[in-house]
Amino acid sequence: MSDAWVVNASPLIALARIQCLPLLADLSGAILIPERVLAEVEAGLSKDPAAAATVAWALPFVTAGVPVGESVAGWDLGAGEAQVIALCLPDPSRQAVLDDGEARRCALTLGVPMIGTLGILLRAKRMGLVSAVRPFTERLVLSGYYLERGLIDRVLARAGE
């Protein structure tokens, strides 16, 4: 179990869409959500029915005043992703929860440990918190969440499904 997960908007919304937000608390020692991440979720309140549930769930975990240093600011990231990575940098016990490809490249380059939505589902299966990953990937796709078919296949193979 990681000490703390710093969660970005996309995984929050994805997990809310499939009613799996509690997995974040079940799998991590602590949850941190930068204020810009919450702002990004709030911006989608009128468009995404999962956004309201996400905001309500996330409020107790919001962290304000996250400075973004030059090592992160030089990347072409959204404000939420930048704050997620910046919050992880000074503390190696923190793991970034990111799905965005460019944000994941930045985290990898800067040595920030990370996990994505499908990694959370895979870990939940390994910990016995869910019995299968496939139904959740199917629900994500049906909800409009974009996942590459090859990535889904690799995760399902790792899950033995």
N, C-alpha and C positions, 0 to 999 in steps of 0.2 A: 504494500500500500504506500503510495506517495504521500509525503507530508502535506502538500498543498497543490491543488490544481487551479490554474488561472485560466478562466473559461472565456472564450470568444462568443460573439453573437450567433454565428451559424450553428455551432454544436448545441447551444442553448435552445434555439428555435427548433432544430431538428429533433432533439430529444423531447421537447414539449409536444411536438406534433404526434409523437408515438407514445405519449404518456410515460416517458422514461426519465424525466428529470431527477427523480430520487436516486437513480443509479450513480449520479455524480457524488452525492453524499455517502452512498454505500461503499464506493470504491476509493474515495480519497480521504485523507485525514482532515482536510480543510478545503474550503472553496473560496476563491477570490474572484470578483468580477469588477474589472475597472469601470469607472463611471462612464467612459466613452462607449463601452460595450452596451451598457444599459441604455444610453441615449440612442444607439443604433437600433436596438430592439424596440424602444418606444416609438421610433420613427415609422415602424411598420404596423403600429396599432390599428390603423384604418384598413390595412390590406391583408393582414394575416391573423386569422382567429387565434392562432397559437401564441401570438405576441402578448396578449393580455395575461395569459396564464404564466408565460415566461417572466414577465416583469414582476408579477406578484411573487413568484417563487424566488426570483433573484435578489429582490430588495435587501434581505438581511445580509447578503454577501458582498455588497457593493463597497469598493475601495476608492476613495476620492484622492485627488491630487497626485496622480501618477505621472512623474516627469519622464519624457521620452528623450533619451540622450542621442547624440549624433550617430552612434553605431546603428541605431534603429531608424532614426529619422531619414537617413540616406536611402532607405528602401522605399519603394512606391507602395506603401501599405495604407489601409484605412486607419482611422484614428483608434478604433477599437483594437485591431490587430497589433498596432504599434504599442499600445499600452499593455496588452497581454505580454508581449515579449519583453518590454521594458521592466515589467513587474517581476519577471522571472530571472532576469540577468543577475541581480545582486545576491540571489539566494539559490544555490544549486539543489535545494530540496523542493523547489517549485517546478511544476511541469505545465507547459502550455497546452491548452486544449484548443486545437486549431484544425480547420478543414481547408482553408484557402491555400492554394498551391504556392503563391508567392510568399505568404506569411510562413509557411512551412519551410521554404528554402531559406528565408532569413533566419528562422530559429535554428535550423540545421547549421548554417554558416557560423552563427554566434554560439553554438554549443548548448542551446537550450533544449532540454528534454521535452518531448511532445507526444501527444496522443490525439487521435481524431474521433469522430462520432462512431465510426465502425470499429475502431480499436476499443472504445468503451464497451460496445456491445459484445465484442469478442472476449474481453476481460470479464464481463459480467457472466458470460456463459462458463468460462473457466472457473469462476468463483462460485458457480451454482446459483447465481441470482436470476438467471433466465435459462430456460431449457434449450432454446434454439435461437440462432441469430437470423436465419432466413425470414421468418415472419416479420421481423422488424425492418429488414432491408426492403422487403416488399411494401410495407406500409410507408416507409420513407419515400420510395419512388412514387407510389400512388398519391402521396401528399404533395408531389411536385418538387421534392428535394432532388437535385441532380447528383447522381452517383455514376461514375464510369462503370460499365458492365464488367470490364476486366478487374477492377478493384473489388467489386462485389464478389466475383468468382474467386479471387485470391483469398479474401476474408472467409468466405464460406468453406473453402478447402482447408484453411487453417482451423476452422471450427469443426471440421469433420462432417460437413453437411453437403 
